[in-house]
């Protein structure tokens, strides 16, 4: 399978290559929406209300971002091959935890996640020859109880700074996790089984 991946994320590229697919990379300049109100405004502007009808709240946010990234890449490269856009967010209760702005913000996020269960949601959009397929996959992740000093040591590694929720499960951040229920790949940034199944339907 040959796709156009609307992401510069090395983690998503690695996941695609793991299943033997080829991916052209087209980094998106789409300005991500940060909440439901911004997502709804974008969806109305694009006149895509029907496509987004199944989603609400935080799922709407990551679905809108995934579509925005894919559409931005397709506007430059076309959709003659499947264009895949994705957006991963961490949700604690109803709060969306994005990438930390600085070390203090990373500490705040990790301390909030300590000893609790949160959801990792990945919105995924596949655009192909005028067709649009949208999904949101959710995985439950529970952190063990963290001490402040180990949070600080983890932040010193630099790993949390470019990741939603301030941790990477595929790296040192795996030591923070007590349990996971659902797709591991989804937490890394791209639910491969869902992508494979949707691609079979949209491409044939």
Secondary structure, DSSP 4 states (H G I P E B T S, - for coil): -EEEE----HHHHHHHHHTT-EEEE---------SHHHHHHHHHHHT-TTTTTT--HHHHHHHHHHHHHHHHHHHHH-SSS-EEEEEEEEEETTEEE-B-SSHHHHHHHHHHHTT-EEEEEEEEEEEETTEEEEEEEEEEEEEPP--HHHHHHHHHTSGGGGSBTT--TTTGGGGGEEEEES-HHHHHT--HHHHHHHHHHHH-
